[in-house]
Amino acid sequence: MMRALILLCVVCGTAAADALTLSPAVVPLGGRPGQSTTQHLTLFNGTAHELAFEVVAKDVAVIGGSRVFVNAGELPGSIAATAVFSAASVRLRPGEERSIDVTLTLPPRVGHRGVIVLFQGTTRIGGNTVVSLGSLLTFDLAGKKSVAAGELHASPATASTNASFAIPVTNDGSEPMIARAAVAVVAANGVLVGKAALEPQRLLPGERAALRAEYPGELPAGTYRVIATVETVGRAVSRTVELVVR
C-alpha cells in the first residue's frame, strides 16, 4: 500500500535537552547497481520518557510532484527491500543514545532514488502521541541533473511581515538535486537595493517545491524589479517580476 507518512525529523550535531534527535537526517550517496553501502545512524532520547522504536526501511517515490513512502518490496527495484539492520528495534531511557547500522544494496534496475530509514515509535506519550523519526538516504546514479523554474512571485510587506519572494521549481532530471536561488531587488532608477537568498530545497526526480525568502529589511514606497536567479547544472535561469510597495 502506498501512502504518505508524516515524520518528525530533527538534525542533531549535539544532542539537545528535551528533544528526540536522529543523526544524520539526510545522507546523499552515489553508486551503481549491485553496490552496497552501510550507514551508521544515531538516535538520542533527550525527553523525559522511556521510548521504544521499530526500525524499518521504506522506498521514497515521487507521485504528482510530492514524496510518498512505500513499504519495502512494493515498488519494482525496491531498494528498501534489501535493507539489513544491525538491530530491528531500539529502546532508550531518558538521556540515552543508541546507534544502528543499515546496509542497502542497489538493485539491477532502480526507478527511484530515495529510501527512508524509519525509527517507528511504539510508545504512546500522553495517551495518543507516537513519535517517529527518519533518515533520508538519496542515491545519485550519475544520470541527468536538471531543475526547471516557474514564475517568480513577490509580495509586499504587511503589518507583521517583510516583503517575500517565492519561485516554484521542479526536478525534471533523473537524479536528486538541491535547488538553490537568490533574488536581487532593483529600484526604478536601476540601483541595486538589496539581495536575499531563497531557502534551498532537496528534490528527488519529479519532485516540486517552492523556494522562499523574506527580504531582510524594510523597502521604502516605490516600484521595484525583483530578479531571481535559479542555479541549474552548468547554467543559471532568471525570472523577473515587479513589486510595488505603497
C-alpha positions in Angstrom: 0.0 0.0 0.0 1.4 3.4 -1.0 0.8 6.2 1.5 2.1 9.5 2.7 3.8 9.5 6.1 4.3 12.5 8.4 7.7 12.4 10.2 9.3 14.4 13.0 12.9 14.6 11.8 15.4 16.7 13.7 19.0 17.1 12.7 21.4 16.9 15.6 25.0 17.9 15.7 25.0 17.8 19.5 22.2 16.3 21.4 19.8 19.0 22.8 17.9 18.7 26.0 14.2 17.9 25.9 14.5 16.6 22.3 14.5 13.4 20.4 17.1 13.6 17.7 18.4 11.4 14.9 21.7 11.9 13.1 22.3 12.2 10.2 18.9 13.3 8.9 20.0 13.2 5.3 22.6 11.1 3.6 23.4 11.8 -0.1 25.1 8.8 -1.7 26.4 7.8 -5.1 26.7 4.4 -6.6 25.7 2.0 -9.3 23.5 -1.2 -9.4 24.9 -4.0 -7.4 26.8 -1.8 -5.0 26.2 -1.8 -1.2 26.5 0.9 1.4 26.4 0.7 5.2 25.3 3.8 7.1 25.6 4.5 10.9 22.6 6.2 12.4 22.4 7.5 16.0 19.2 8.2 18.0 19.3 10.3 21.2 16.5 10.5 23.7 16.5 13.9 25.3 12.9 13.6 26.5 11.7 12.7 30.0 10.1 9.4 28.6 11.4 6.0 28.0 10.8 5.3 24.3 10.8 2.3 22.0 11.1 2.1 18.3 10.9 -0.4 15.5 13.4 0.1 12.7 12.1 -0.2 9.1 13.1 0.9 5.6 10.6 2.4 3.1 11.2 3.4 -0.5 10.7 7.1 -1.3 8.9 7.7 -4.6 7.5 10.9 -6.2 3.9 11.0 -7.4 2.3 14.1 -8.7 5.3 16.1 -7.6 5.2 15.0 -4.0 7.0 12.4 -2.0 5.3 9.3 -0.8 6.7 6.5 1.3 6.2 2.9 0.1 6.5 -0.3 2.0 9.6 -2.3 1.2 9.2 -4.6 -1.8 6.1 -2.9 -3.3 8.0 -1.0 -5.9 9.8 -2.7 -8.8 13.5 -2.5 -8.0 12.8 -1.7 -4.3 16.0 -0.5 -2.5 14.3 -0.7 0.9 13.7 -4.5 0.4 17.5 -5.0 0.5 17.9 -3.3 3.9 19.8 -5.3 6.6 19.8 -3.8 10.1 22.1 -4.4 13.0 19.1 -4.2 15.2 15.4 -4.4 14.4 14.3 -2.4 17.4 15.6 0.2 19.9 14.6 1.2 23.4 16.0 4.3 25.1 15.7 5.6 28.6 15.8 9.4 29.1 19.3 10.7 28.2 20.3 7.5 26.4 21.8 7.2 22.9 21.7 4.2 20.6 23.2 3.6 17.2 22.4 1.1 14.5 23.9 0.2 11.1 21.8 -0.3 8.0 23.2 -1.9 4.8 21.4 -1.2 1.5 22.2 -2.7 -1.9 21.2 -1.1 -5.2 19.1 -3.5 -7.3 19.9 -4.1 -11.0 17.2 -1.6 -12.1 16.3 1.3 -9.9 13.4 3.5 -10.8 13.5 5.7 -7.7 16.3 7.5 -5.8 15.5 7.5 -2.1 15.0 5.4 1.0 13.8 6.5 4.4 15.2 4.5 7.4 12.4 5.0 9.9 12.6 4.7 13.7 8.9 4.0 14.1 7.7 4.8 17.6 5.8 2.2 19.5 5.5 4.1 22.8 2.4 6.3 23.3 3.1 9.6 25.0 0.2 11.4 26.7 -2.2 8.7 25.6 -2.2 9.0 21.8 1.0 10.6 20.6 3.6 8.4 18.8 6.8 9.9 17.6 8.7 8.6 14.5 11.9 9.9 13.1 13.6 9.1 9.7 16.9 9.5 8.0 16.6 10.1 4.2 19.2 8.3 2.0 19.3 9.5 -1.6 21.2 7.8 -4.4 22.8 9.6 -7.4 23.4 7.1 -10.3 25.1 9.7 -12.5 22.2 10.4 -14.7 20.7 13.7 -15.9 20.5 16.6 -13.4 18.2 19.4 -14.2 15.9 21.9 -12.4 13.0 23.7 -14.1 11.9 27.1 -12.7 8.4 28.5 -12.8 7.2 32.1 -12.4 8.6 34.3 -9.7 6.1 35.8 -7.2 6.8 38.8 -4.9 4.5 40.0 -2.1 4.9 43.4 -0.5 5.3 43.8 3.3 2.4 43.6 5.7 2.0 44.9 9.2 3.6 41.7 10.5 5.9 40.5 7.7 8.6 41.8 5.4 8.3 41.6 1.6 8.5 38.0 0.5 9.5 36.1 -2.6 8.7 32.6 -3.9 9.6 30.6 -7.1 8.3 27.1 -7.9 10.9 24.6 -9.0 10.8 21.1 -10.3 13.5 18.4 -10.5 13.0 17.4 -14.2 16.1 15.3 -14.3 16.7 11.7 -13.2 18.9 12.3 -10.1 18.5 14.0 -6.7 19.4 17.7 -6.6 19.5 20.6 -4.2 17.7 23.6 -5.8 19.1 27.0 -4.9 18.2 30.5 -5.9 18.8 34.1 -4.9 16.8 37.3 -5.6 18.1 40.9 -6.3 15.8 43.9 -5.7 16.4 46.8 -8.1 14.9 50.3 -7.7 13.2 52.1 -10.6 16.4 54.0 -11.3 18.4 50.8 -11.8 20.2 50.9 -8.4 20.5 47.6 -6.6 18.7 47.9 -3.3 19.4 44.5 -1.8 19.6 40.8 -2.1 18.2 37.7 -0.4 19.0 34.0 -0.6 16.0 31.7 -1.0 15.8 28.7 1.2 17.3 25.7 -0.7 15.3 22.5 -1.2 16.5 19.0 -1.7 14.4 17.5 -4.6 14.1 13.9 -5.8 13.4 13.3 -9.5 10.0 14.6 -10.4 9.5 16.5 -7.1 8.2 20.0 -6.9 8.7 22.7 -4.3 8.8 26.4 -3.8 11.9 28.3 -2.9 11.0 31.1 -0.5 12.6 34.0 1.3 11.7 37.2 3.2 13.5 40.4 2.3 15.8 41.2 5.3 14.7 44.8 5.8 12.1 47.4 5.0 11.6 48.7 1.4 10.5 52.3 1.0 7.5 53.0 -1.1 8.2 52.7 -4.8 8.2 50.3 -7.7 11.0 47.7 -7.8 12.2 45.0 -10.2 12.8 41.7 -8.5 15.2 39.3 -10.3 15.5 35.7 -9.2 18.4 33.5 -10.4 18.0 29.8 -10.1 21.1 27.6 -10.2 20.9 24.7 -12.6 23.7 22.4 -13.8 26.1 24.4 -15.8 23.9 27.5 -16.2 21.6 29.8 -14.4 17.9 30.7 -15.1 16.5 34.1 -14.3 12.9 35.2 -13.6 11.7 38.8 -13.1 8.6 40.3 -11.5 7.6 43.8 -10.5 7.0 44.6 -6.8 5.0 47.7 -5.8 5.5 49.0 -2.3 2.9 51.6 -1.2 
